[in-house]
């Protein structure tokens, strides 16, 4: 893999991580303390 592609992938990972944080904040605002419980329940359904 060339350096430019590696940097592009790294940038995408950072962008996805920031987006995930934004979505989690929205879930926290809507569901409060239950947000983590809901997230774990959904994660467990995928694995």
KOLGU-4560 file (N, C-alpha, C; in nm, 3 decimals, padded with zeros to 5 digits):
<recs>
<n_xx: 00.085 n_yy: -00.117 n_zz: 00.000 ca_xx: 00.000 ca_yy: 00.000 ca_zz: 00.000 c_xx: 00.090 c_yy: 00.124 c_zz: 00.000 mol: A seq: 1 type: UNK>
<n_xx: 00.058 n_yy: 00.220 n_zz: -00.083 ca_xx: 00.142 ca_yy: 00.338 ca_zz: -00.087 c_xx: 00.106 c_yy: 00.436 c_zz: 00.024 mol: A seq: 2 type: UNK>
<n_xx: 00.196 n_yy: 00.526 n_zz: 00.048 ca_xx: 00.183 ca_yy: 00.621 ca_zz: 00.160 c_xx: 00.056 c_yy: 00.708 c_zz: 00.148 mol: A seq: 3 type: UNK>
<n_xx: 00.027 n_yy: 00.754 n_zz: 00.028 ca_xx: -00.091 ca_yy: 00.840 ca_zz: 00.009 c_xx: -00.219 c_yy: 00.764 c_zz: 00.043 mol: A seq: 4 type: UNK>
<n_xx: -00.227 n_yy: 00.639 n_zz: 00.003 ca_xx: -00.346 ca_yy: 00.557 ca_zz: 00.034 c_xx: -00.356 c_yy: 00.534 c_zz: 00.185 mol: A seq: 5 type: UNK>
<n_xx: -00.243 n_yy: 00.506 n_zz: 00.249 ca_xx: -00.242 ca_yy: 00.486 ca_zz: 00.394 c_xx: -00.291 c_yy: 00.610 c_zz: 00.467 mol: A seq: 6 type: UNK>
<n_xx: -00.245 n_yy: 00.726 n_zz: 00.424 ca_xx: -00.287 ca_yy: 00.851 ca_zz: 00.487 c_xx: -00.437 c_yy: 00.875 c_zz: 00.464 mol: A seq: 7 type: UNK>
<n_xx: -00.485 n_yy: 00.842 n_zz: 00.345 ca_xx: -00.627 ca_yy: 00.856 ca_zz: 00.317 c_xx: -00.711 c_yy: 00.767 c_zz: 00.406 mol: A seq: 8 type: UNK>
<n_xx: -00.666 n_yy: 00.643 n_zz: 00.424 ca_xx: -00.739 ca_yy: 00.551 ca_zz: 00.512 c_xx: -00.737 c_yy: 00.600 c_zz: 00.656 mol: A seq: 9 type: UNK>
<n_xx: -00.624 n_yy: 00.652 n_zz: 00.699 ca_xx: -00.614 ca_yy: 00.705 ca_zz: 00.836 c_xx: -00.709 c_yy: 00.823 c_zz: 00.854 mol: A seq: 10 type: UNK>
<n_xx: -00.718 n_yy: 00.910 n_zz: 00.754 ca_xx: -00.809 ca_yy: 01.023 ca_zz: 00.762 c_xx: -00.954 c_yy: 00.976 c_zz: 00.770 mol: A seq: 11 type: UNK>
<n_xx: -00.989 n_yy: 00.875 n_zz: 00.691 ca_xx: -01.125 ca_yy: 00.821 ca_zz: 00.697 c_xx: -01.157 c_yy: 00.764 c_zz: 00.834 mol: A seq: 12 type: UNK>
<n_xx: -01.063 n_yy: 00.695 n_zz: 00.893 ca_xx: -01.084 ca_yy: 00.638 ca_zz: 01.027 c_xx: -01.111 c_yy: 00.749 c_zz: 01.127 mol: A seq: 13 type: UNK>
<n_xx: -01.033 n_yy: 00.857 n_zz: 01.119 ca_xx: -01.053 ca_yy: 00.970 ca_zz: 01.211 c_xx: -01.190 c_yy: 01.033 c_zz: 01.189 mol: A seq: 14 type: UNK>
<n_xx: -01.229 n_yy: 01.053 n_zz: 01.063 ca_xx: -01.359 ca_yy: 01.112 ca_zz: 01.032 c_xx: -01.473 c_yy: 01.024 c_zz: 01.083 mol: A seq: 15 type: UNK>
<n_xx: -01.461 n_yy: 00.893 n_zz: 01.066 ca_xx: -01.564 ca_yy: 00.801 ca_zz: 01.114 c_xx: -01.572 c_yy: 00.805 c_zz: 01.266 mol: A seq: 16 type: UNK>
<n_xx: -01.457 n_yy: 00.813 n_zz: 01.332 ca_xx: -01.453 ca_yy: 00.819 ca_zz: 01.477 c_xx: -01.522 c_yy: 00.946 c_zz: 01.528 mol: A seq: 17 type: UNK>
<n_xx: -01.495 n_yy: 01.058 n_zz: 01.463 ca_xx: -01.559 ca_yy: 01.184 ca_zz: 01.503 c_xx: -01.710 c_yy: 01.177 c_zz: 01.480 mol: A seq: 18 type: UNK>
<n_xx: -01.750 n_yy: 01.119 n_zz: 01.369 ca_xx: -01.893 ca_yy: 01.104 ca_zz: 01.339 c_xx: -01.960 c_yy: 01.015 c_zz: 01.442 mol: A seq: 19 type: UNK>
<n_xx: -01.892 n_yy: 00.907 n_zz: 01.480 ca_xx: -01.945 ca_yy: 00.817 ca_zz: 01.583 c_xx: -01.966 c_yy: 00.892 c_zz: 01.714 mol: A seq: 20 type: UNK>
<n_xx: -01.869 n_yy: 00.977 n_zz: 01.751 ca_xx: -01.883 ca_yy: 01.056 ca_zz: 01.873 c_xx: -02.004 c_yy: 01.148 c_zz: 01.866 mol: A seq: 21 type: UNK>
<n_xx: -02.025 n_yy: 01.211 n_zz: 01.751 ca_xx: -02.141 ca_yy: 01.299 ca_zz: 01.734 c_xx: -02.272 c_yy: 01.222 c_zz: 01.749 mol: A seq: 22 type: UNK>
<n_xx: -02.277 n_yy: 01.105 n_zz: 01.687 ca_xx: -02.398 ca_yy: 01.022 ca_zz: 01.696 c_xx: -02.422 c_yy: 00.976 c_zz: 01.839 mol: A seq: 23 type: UNK>
<n_xx: -02.317 n_yy: 00.939 n_zz: 01.909 ca_xx: -02.331 ca_yy: 00.894 ca_zz: 02.047 c_xx: -02.381 c_yy: 01.009 c_zz: 02.135 mol: A seq: 24 type: UNK>
<n_xx: -02.332 n_yy: 01.130 n_zz: 02.110 ca_xx: -02.379 ca_yy: 01.246 ca_zz: 02.186 c_xx: -02.529 c_yy: 01.268 c_zz: 02.164 mol: A seq: 25 type: UNK>
<n_xx: -02.575 n_yy: 01.249 n_zz: 02.041 ca_xx: -02.717 ca_yy: 01.261 ca_zz: 02.011 c_xx: -02.796 c_yy: 01.156 c_zz: 02.087 mol: A seq: 26 type: UNK>
<n_xx: -02.746 n_yy: 01.033 n_zz: 02.090 ca_xx: -02.813 ca_yy: 00.925 ca_zz: 02.163 c_xx: -02.817 c_yy: 00.956 c_zz: 02.312 mol: A seq: 27 type: UNK>
<n_xx: -02.706 n_yy: 01.010 n_zz: 02.365 ca_xx: -02.703 ca_yy: 01.048 ca_zz: 02.506 c_xx: -02.807 c_yy: 01.155 c_zz: 02.538 mol: A seq: 28 type: UNK>
<n_xx: -02.819 n_yy: 01.254 n_zz: 02.451 ca_xx: -02.918 ca_yy: 01.360 ca_zz: 02.473 c_xx: -03.059 c_yy: 01.305 c_zz: 02.473 mol: A seq: 29 type: UNK>
<n_xx: -03.084 n_yy: 01.208 n_zz: 02.384 ca_xx: -03.220 ca_yy: 01.153 ca_zz: 02.371 c_xx: -03.251 c_yy: 01.050 c_zz: 02.479 mol: A seq: 30 type: UNK>
<n_xx: -03.155 n_yy: 00.963 n_zz: 02.510 ca_xx: -03.182 ca_yy: 00.851 ca_zz: 02.600 c_xx: -03.115 c_yy: 00.862 c_zz: 02.736 mol: A seq: 31 type: UNK>
<n_xx: -03.029 n_yy: 00.959 n_zz: 02.753 ca_xx: -02.963 ca_yy: 00.978 ca_zz: 02.882 c_xx: -02.878 c_yy: 00.858 c_zz: 02.921 mol: A seq: 32 type: UNK>
<n_xx: -02.890 n_yy: 00.820 n_zz: 03.046 ca_xx: -02.806 ca_yy: 00.714 ca_zz: 03.101 c_xx: -02.827 c_yy: 00.578 c_zz: 03.031 mol: A seq: 33 type: UNK>
<n_xx: -02.940 n_yy: 00.561 n_zz: 02.966 ca_xx: -02.968 ca_yy: 00.435 ca_zz: 02.895 c_xx: -02.892 c_yy: 00.423 c_zz: 02.763 mol: A seq: 34 type: UNK>
<n_xx: -02.828 n_yy: 00.530 n_zz: 02.718 ca_xx: -02.761 ca_yy: 00.531 ca_zz: 02.588 c_xx: -02.659 c_yy: 00.418 c_zz: 02.576 mol: A seq: 35 type: UNK>
<n_xx: -02.576 n_yy: 00.400 n_zz: 02.676 ca_xx: -02.474 ca_yy: 00.295 ca_zz: 02.670 c_xx: -02.540 c_yy: 00.157 c_zz: 02.667 mol: A seq: 36 type: UNK>
<n_xx: -02.643 n_yy: 00.138 n_zz: 02.745 ca_xx: -02.716 ca_yy: 00.011 ca_zz: 02.745 c_xx: -02.774 c_yy: -00.020 c_zz: 02.607 mol: A seq: 37 type: UNK>
<n_xx: -02.833 n_yy: 00.079 n_zz: 02.545 ca_xx: -02.891 ca_yy: 00.062 ca_zz: 02.411 c_xx: -02.782 c_yy: 00.030 c_zz: 02.310 mol: A seq: 38 type: UNK>
<n_xx: -02.672 n_yy: 00.103 n_zz: 02.316 ca_xx: -02.560 ca_yy: 00.079 ca_zz: 02.224 c_xx: -02.507 c_yy: -00.063 c_zz: 02.239 mol: A seq: 39 type: UNK>
<n_xx: -02.489 n_yy: -00.108 n_zz: 02.360 ca_xx: -02.438 ca_yy: -00.244 ca_zz: 02.384 c_xx: -02.536 c_yy: -00.350 c_zz: 02.333 mol: A seq: 40 type: UNK>
<n_xx: -02.664 n_yy: -00.327 n_zz: 02.353 ca_xx: -02.765 ca_yy: -00.421 ca_zz: 02.306 c_xx: -02.759 c_yy: -00.435 c_zz: 02.153 mol: A seq: 41 type: UNK>
<n_xx: -02.748 n_yy: -00.323 n_zz: 02.085 ca_xx: -02.738 ca_yy: -00.326 ca_zz: 01.938 c_xx: -02.609 c_yy: -00.393 c_zz: 01.894 mol: A seq: 42 type: UNK>
<n_xx: -02.497 n_yy: -00.361 n_zz: 01.962 ca_xx: -02.369 ca_yy: -00.423 ca_zz: 01.927 c_xx: -02.376 c_yy: -00.575 c_zz: 01.944 mol: A seq: 43 type: UNK>
<n_xx: -02.438 n_yy: -00.620 n_zz: 02.051 ca_xx: -02.449 ca_yy: -00.763 ca_zz: 02.075 c_xx: -02.532 c_yy: -00.834 c_zz: 01.969 mol: A seq: 44 type: UNK>
<n_xx: -02.628 n_yy: -00.763 n_zz: 01.911 ca_xx: -02.707 ca_yy: -00.822 ca_zz: 01.802 c_xx: -02.625 c_yy: -00.846 c_zz: 01.677 mol: A seq: 45 type: UNK>
<n_xx: -02.518 n_yy: -00.769 n_zz: 01.660 ca_xx: -02.433 ca_yy: -00.783 ca_zz: 01.542 c_xx: -02.326 c_yy: -00.890 c_zz: 01.557 mol: A seq: 46 type: UNK>
<n_xx: -02.296 n_yy: -00.928 n_zz: 01.680 ca_xx: -02.186 ca_yy: -01.025 ca_zz: 01.700 c_xx: -02.235 c_yy: -01.150 c_zz: 01.764 mol: A seq: 47 type: UNK>
</recs>
